[in-house]
Each structure stands twice: as C-alpha cells, then as structure tokens.
Amino acid sequence: MMVNLTQTTKPGPTDPQLKRTFRGPKSSITAVEIHPSQRSLLCASEDSSLTLYNFNPSQKHISLQGHTMSITDACFSPIGIYIASSSLDKTIRYWQNETSLILRHHTSAVRSVNFSCDGQLLLSSSDDTTVKMWHTSERKVVGQFLGHENWVRDARFSPDARFVVSGGNDKILKLWDTESQEKIAEFPGQGSAIRVIRYSPDGSCIAVGDKKLRIFDLRSKQVLQSHDLHVSSLSFHPSGNYLLSSGNDGALRIWDLRQGSSVYTLFAHKDTATTAVNFSKDGNYFASGGKDCLVNVWKTSSAPGFGEITLESERVESTRECVEKNLEKESDSKVPKEVTSTIDKIVDQLDVVTKTILLLEQRVCKFEEHISFLDEHTRGLDSN
C-alpha cells in the first residue's frame, strides 16, 4: 500500500555533490539533459537559445540557433545522435549537429517533445489542444491524440512506447493506446493545470506535477500527494526508486518512493525558482537549471544503492518474490524440501532469462536508432 509522501532531509557525507556550474543564457532555463555519453549537457532557455555545454574544458560550447521564441522543451534521442526542441513559435526543430529541420503541424505553441525508446517516434504536445506523433526518419505526422479541451502542456511515451500519457490546462490526465490513438483511461485533476508528467522506468507509475506532486500507480490506482507548491520539473532515477522534483520555492528534492519520503532537499538556485531537473541515463549524475540562468551538474549521492543501477533495483517484483509470497500463503501445507529446491532452481533460471530479455530490449532500441541513422544517410547519398 502506498503512503503519503513526507519530507525528511538527511544531511551527511553521502549528500549529492555539486560538480560543475555553467553560466547559462540571459533568461530562465526551461530544460536540461545530460548526453547519454556524459560528454555534454543540453540546455534550453526562454530567450530562444539552445546550448550544448561540453564537459571537456578544452572544447567549446555549441549554440544551436533557429527558434524565434522561447524554447519550451528539448531532449536527446535515445543514443544522443539527434536533438528535438519545441517552442512558442509553433515549431519543432529536429537537430543533427548544428543543422535543424523544421517540423510544422501545430497551430499554436508547442509545449513538449519526447522520443520513443527506439528513437523512431517523436511525441509533441501543444496549446492547440492536440498531441501529435511523428515518424522521425520521414519527418511527418503519423498519428494524433484528440480529446483535451485546453492547452496540453506535456505528453510522454511509456518506456515500451505502447502507451502515451498527456495532461494540461483541462486538469485531466489521459492515457492513450499508441497504435490506435484511442483513449483507454483518464484521471481527474485536483483543481489546477497539469504542468509536467513523467513515466517511471518500469511503466508502473506516472508522476504528475501541478500544485502538488502526485504519483499515480497504474496497477492499484492509488495516488501519492505532496509538495504543496507548483512543481516545475520531474525526473525518475533509472532504478525507479527515486524521483527528482523542482519547484517555485527554489528547492530541489529527491524522493525515496519506497519509503514515501524526501531524502534530500537542495536549494540549488539561490533565492529563485528551480525550473528544470534531469537524471543522467545511468543515474550517477543529475542536472538542474533555474531562473538565475545557471545550470548545475551534481554527483548523485554515494549512499548504498543510489548510484548503482541494477535490474534487481527495479520496482517490479522478481519471480522469486512472487513465488515466495505464494508459498507463504500456503504455509499450512507441507512442501517437501526436494520440491522447494527444484522451485528455487527454476526461479533462478527464470530471473536470469527475464534480466537477459530486458538487456536485449535495450540493445535492440539502440541498434534500431543506429539503423535509422545509417539508412537516412544512405538515402541522402543516393539522392545526390
């Protein structure tokens, strides 16, 4: 059973450590993301600038010019070959190096962009009340999700891209089937516009930010509530055990979802709101941006298990846990030791198979994006 989130700060030598600070553009930061290779940091701003900060001091930062109004969101493709950005200028830009293609289909400001796990699809949400799905190699709309009655501020693919979740100023969280674009569920709001949505890595939960931090468990339909101020940004740790949040109070909080409490509170951007946060792909670092125009890079806590990403740390019950629970329910019956020993061996084998499949799925996603990249360049050479 889920419990309400409570805030408890644990100062000590294992606290997150500030590693780098970049002086950002002249306006508030709207999005940050560490490159999958951890060689650079992507930063978007309200002054229409998009910047790649190199972690190597000998390399220059790269400014990506193109948008004419505030950039609302920006993200890397799964293996970092491409960048997508959205803007109040009603466009999406699809970047490779310093060159971009403009994707036009929305009739109002575009609020968010999000790649599918294989990089083949791109999701965008807009003030025109629609969510659109783009095929990245063909640069065309291949689906749209209709049903919101006001601005759609955020839309995200599930980790396996089978589902889409969206929300905005109509205060309703909607869950869609990606293939059919049909709505399959909705969750009423709590009286305020939904500003940000994030899927947990295992796809079992959705974190929603508005005037509160709410976590919807898609299996039990239970909700966690906390963080009474406006939530500006959210990011799940790759293990699924922790959630990073930022808000107008300037605080950056790390929540332990297993304990239902905030384990760290950092005032990363002094006397101003923290507007963007994001864990790195491996969970060992996270970045934050604020209205002070600074971008900070932090080393994740060295507390046991925090920076270590293993399949065992995921929030899905393992096969062994499920079997053990069933055996406990039947504790009155006598199970021979030979049977339990055989079950243990089978369970161990099933766990290995499950973990192998998960790793293969991740590799397939990366391989598919590489194929897309090579295919696009081959077609470009053929046309010349």
Secondary structure, DSSP 8 states (H G I E B T S, - for coil): -----EE----STTS-EEEEEEE--SS-EEEEEE-TTSSEEEEEETTS-EEEEESSTTS--EEE---SS-EEEEEE-TTSS-EEEEETTS-EEEEETTEEEEE---SS-EEEEEE-TTSSEEEEEETTS-EEEEETTTTEEEEEE---SS-EEEEEE-TTSSEEEEEETT--EEEEETTT--EEEEE---SS---EEEE-TTSSEEEEESSSEEEEETTT--EEEE--S-EEEEEE-TTSSEEEEEETTS-EEEEETTTTEEEEEE--STTS-EEEEEE-TTSSEEEEEETTSEEEEEE---STTTS---GGGSSS--HHHHHHHHHHHTTTS---HHHHHHHHHHHHHHHHHHHHHHHHHHHHHHHHHHHHHHHHHHHHHHH-
